[in-house]
Amino acid sequence: MDPRKNPYAPGAGTPPPELAGRDAWIERAAIALDRIRSGRSARSLILHGLRGVGKTVLLNRIEVDAEARGFASVKIEAPEGRSLPALLIPILRVILLRLDRGQRVRAALGIARKAFAGFVNAWKIKYKDIEISTEFEPERGLADSGHLDIDLTELLTSIGHAAREYDTAVALFIDELQYVRDDELASLIRALHEASQRQLPITMLAAGLPQLIGQMGRAKSYAERLFEFVQIDRLDDHAARAALCIPAKKEHVDFEPLAIKEILDQTQGYPYFLQEWGRHAWNLADASPISRSDAERATTLALAELDDGFFRVRFDRLTRAEKRYLRAMAELGAGPHRSGDIAERLRMTVTSAAPLRNRLIAKGMIYSPAHGDTAFTVPLFDGFMKRILPKMDA
């Protein structure tokens, strides 16, 4: 069929043509944000889950809706190795420039700008990855102590006061939050907690891998009372069928039932994979309906493309020893697996294998769903490891 009309959209954070199975979370986020804007108590959302489940897509949708409803919002992805001040300073500058929207600068906004300038000046000295300068004048003693807990709290609360002065709310959207260092994450949670206690209209919505729950709990024990942790998982059968079939239906194309079964079985309901299989099946089919044979050929092409891209880019970041650890996991199956069983496959003790496990967790390749258990953060990665390293000791 005509590839120009192919409706499927696989990609990192690319909105799918049919965002199936997520309406309840979109509405829950909207309610929380509206309550925070009006000064009422609410927990904002932290989305967590494996790669490919659509966390970024959902976070983007919530951010777009918030912006449409008048929130001062901005979204950023936390890269590995960047400091929290370097991450926050550019987006907070954008917020401060947006708040007045051409009106005169009111008192609280003036204070917030001074706090921002003090924060930038103080933390540019401590962190070499902060490159931005500020056009705002600082006020001595405001958010410039050099203690992140104190300075970030003063900065975010001052921005919260400014947002209330302009009858709006500030929503910070941060993706890949698991890459923020634990001590810096603790300072961010503390600052947002202080703003919440003062009922200021400023909050954060974030997304990250499953280990983010443990990180935030270790950083501040009250994190679970400040945020609602939402597990974003694979789609159920009904939603997966909708994500696959509705985009084609809009183009007057159907799937044979056995074609749907083949794709749902292979993708296991993961949204990213549904888009990949749907794209290949569409391009392979001569006409509607898309057949089981088309779907089976799509499986071959989709796995080859994932092996060269989605899986490979993660594999290439690993050391030889880390690859061997993941191959041992794959030998045991999809998981999760006991750490002792993995160490046994490696012919190592649990203690000697622990540094490898910790490095892989830090790189976002694995996580611990329960004490002593280990699982892949990337769905279907066990199959990829077996394909790329057919022998355990390769």
N, C-alpha and C positions, 0 to 999 in steps of 0.2 A: 504493500500500500504506500501511498505518497508520504515520504518522510517529512515533507514540509508541514503536513497536518498532524504529525505525531504529537499527541497531547501530553506525553509523560515528561517529567522534569526531574531526573535524578541530579543531585548536586548537594554540596555542603550548605545546608540552610536554605536551599532553593524552595520556594513555596510549591507544594504539589497542586495539581489542578483540582483535587478534591481532598480537603483537610478533614478526613473522616475520623470520628471517634474522639475528638478533642473539644467539643462544644462545652462540656461541663466545666472544664478547667479554664477555658476562655472567660466564661461567665463568672466563675469564682474569683478569678483575678480582677475582673472589672468591678465586682462588688467590693473587694478588699481595697482597691485603689480609691473608689468613690468614698468609702468610709474614712480612709486616711485623709483625703482631701477635706472632708467636712469636720475633721477633728475627732472622729470616733475611733474607738479601738478596733484594730484589725491586724491579722498576721498576713504579711505579703508572702508570695510563693517562692520556694526554691525548687526548681525542677531538677530531678536527678534520674539517670538511667544510662544504659549502654550507648555506644556509638550506633548511629543509624536509626534511633527510635523517634527522631523528630523533635528533640528538645529545642534546638536552635530555631527551627521553623515555628514552634509554638511560642517561644520567647519573642520572636520577631512580630508575630501576629498580635500578641498582647501589647507590645510596644506601639505598633501602628494604631491600634484601637485607642490606646491611652493618649497618643498625640492628637488623634481626631477629636477626642473629648476635652481637649484644652490643657492637658498636662504638659509641664515642662519636662520632657523626657529625652534621654539620650542613651544609646546602646554602644557597648564596646566589648571586645573579646580580650580576655586576659591571656597574654602569651606567656610561655615559659621563660623564667629568668628575669622578668621585669618586676620592679618594686611596686608596691601598692600606690605610693605617692605619684610615681611616674605614670601609672595607669589612670589615676583619678584626676590629676591636675588638668589635662586637656579637656575632659568632659565636663568638669565643674566650671571651667572657664566658659565653655559654650553655654551652660545653664545660666550663668550670671549675665552674659551678654544678651540672652534671650528674654530674661525676666521682665525688663522694663518695656520691651517691644516698642521702642521709640518714645515712650513716655518719659517724664522727668524722673530722675533717680530719687527714690524715696529714702527715708532714714535707714530702715532696716537693710535695704539693698546696699546702701553706702557702707554700712558696717560689714556686710558679707563680703564686699569687694576688698575692703581693708584686711579682713581675716584671710581671704584668699591670697592677697599679696604677701602677707606675713608668712603664710604657710609655704608658698613657693620659695621665698627667700631663705627660710630656715632649712627646707629639705633639699634644695639644690646643692647645699654644702655636703649633706650626708649621703645623698644618692647621686652617683655620677651619671645615671641614665635619665635624669630630668634635664631636658634641654629647653623647655619653654620659658620665655620671659613674660612678664605681666605689665600691662599698661596701668594697672591700678596702684594707688599709693598705699603702703602698709601703715598700720598703727602699732607702735611699739607695745609689746606685751600681749598682742592678740594673735593667737594661733601660731606663735613663733618660738615656743619654748624648746623645741627640739625633741620633745617627748611625743611620740605618735599618738598615744592614747589621748593626751590632753589636746594636742593641736587639731587632730581630726574631729574630735568631739566639738570643739569650739567652731571649727569651720562648718561642719554639717548643720549644727544647730543654728548658726547665723544664717545659713542659706535657707533653712526651714522657716525662720522668722521672716525672711525676705519673701519667700513664696506665699506665706500667709498674708503679708502686706499687699500682695498683688492678686489675692483671691485665686490662687492656683496651687498646684502641688508639684513637687519634684520627684520623679521616678527614675532611678538609676538602674539600667538593665545591663547586667554583666554576664557574659557567656564564658564558659571554661573556668569558672571560679575556683576549681580545685588547684589551679596553678598558683594561686596567691599563697604566700608563705603563712604558716600557722600563726606566728606572732602578729603579723600584719592583719591577718583575717580577724584575730581577736580584737584589734584596735577598731576595725571597721564595724564589727558587731557591737562593740561597746558604744561607739558614736551613734549608731542607729538606735540602740536601746535608749540612750539618753534622749534622742529626739522623740522617740515614741512615748517615753514617760512625760515629756512636756507637751504631748499631743500636737507636735509640729508636722506639717504636711510634707514630709520627705521620707522616702523609703527606697528599698532596693528589691528588685526581682532578679533572680539569677538562675543559671543553669550550669550543670556540671556532671561529672561521672559519679558513679555510686559511692566512691570513697568520700565524697564531699560531706555526707551526713556525719561521718565520724570526725572529719576535720573540724567542722563547725562545733560539734559537741565538745571536742577537746579544747577548742579555742575559748569557748564560753559555754558553761553548763546551761545557761538560760536561753541558748539559741533556739531550742525547740519551742519555747514559749513566745519567741519574737517572730518566728517564721513558720509557715506551714510547708513541710517537706512533702513534695508530690513526686511519686515514682511514675515516670513516663516509660511505659513498657510497649511491647509489640501490640499490634491491633488484634482484637478478637476477630472471629470468623466473619461476622456481619460487617464490621468496619473495614476489614481487609478486602472483602469483596467489593465494597463501595469504592474504596480507594483505587482498585484495579479496574472495575467495570464502568463506573460512572463517566470518567473522562472519555473512554472509547464510545460510550453510548451517545454522548453529546455530539460526536462526530459520525453518528449512525453506524457504528461498528459494534458487533457483538463478539463474545467469546463462547466457544463450545464448553459445556460443563466440565469435560475432562481436561480442557486447557486451563480452566480456572483452578481445578484441583491440582494440576501439575505445578502451577505457579505458586499457589498458596502453600503447598507442601515444601517446595524448594526455598521460598522466602521466609517461611515460618512467621509470617505476619509482620515482619519488620518493614516500616514505611519506606526507607531508602531502597531496600532490595525490591520491593514491589514496583517502584518507579523504574529500576534497572530492567527487570524482567518484562514489564509492560512495554518499555521502549523497544527492546529487542524483538519481542513477539510481534509488535505492530510492524516494524520494518521488514520482518521476515515473511509475514503473511501476504499472500497474493490478493486476497479479498476477504470480506466478512462472510461468515464468522471466523475468527482466529481459532485454528484447530489445535488439537493436542500435539500434533507433529510440530507445528509452529512453536508451541510452548516448550517442547523438549529441545528443539534447536536453540531457542532463546536461552535455555539453561546453560548449554555449552558456551555460547558467546558471552553471556553475562558473567559466568565464573571466570572465563579467560580475561575479561576486561577488569573485573574486580582484582584478580591476581596481579595484573599489571599496574593497577592504580590504587584503589581503596586499601587493599591489604598491603601491597608492596611498599608504599611510602612509609607505613608504620614499621614494617619488617626491616627496612634499610637503616633505620635509626638505632638498631640494636647491636650490641656487641655479640661476639661469637658465643660467649657463655650465656648471655640472655636469650639468644635464639635457641640454644640447647635446652634451657629451662622450659621455654614455651613448647618446644617439640615434645618434651617429656609430658607436659600437660595434655597435649593433643593425643599422645599415645593412650592416655586414660579416657579420652572422649571429650564431649562438649563441656562437662563440669557442672557445678563446682567440684573440686577435689580437695582432699585433705593434704595439707602441706607435707605431712610425713610420707604419703604415697608418692608425691612428686619427687621428694628427696630420694626415696628408695629407687625410683626409676633412674635417677641421675647417679646412683651409687655414692650418695653423699649423706651426711647427717643433716637433720633439720637445721641445726645451728650453722653449719657451714653453707647451707643453701639460702639462709635468711637474707644475707646482703643482696644476692641476686633478686630475690623476691621483692625486697624493699625498693631496689632500683627500678624494677618493672612497674611497681605501683606508682612510683614518682613520675615515670614516663607515661602513665595513663594506659598501660597495656593490660594490667590485671587489677583486681581489687579483692577485698576480703568480704564476702557476703555474710560470714559468721566467723566467730573465733576459730582459727586453725584451718579455715577453708580458703581456697583460692579459685578465682574464675576469670575468664577472659572479659575484657570490657568491649571487645569487638565481636559481634555475633558472627558465627560461621568461621571464626579464625582457626579453629582446630582443623577443619578440612583444608584450609590454605596451608597450614604448617605441614600437613602430611603430603600435600602435592609438591610443595617447594623443597622439602627435605624428606624424601621417601623413606630413608632409613633413619632410625633413631639417633645414631651416632654420626650422621653425616656432618 
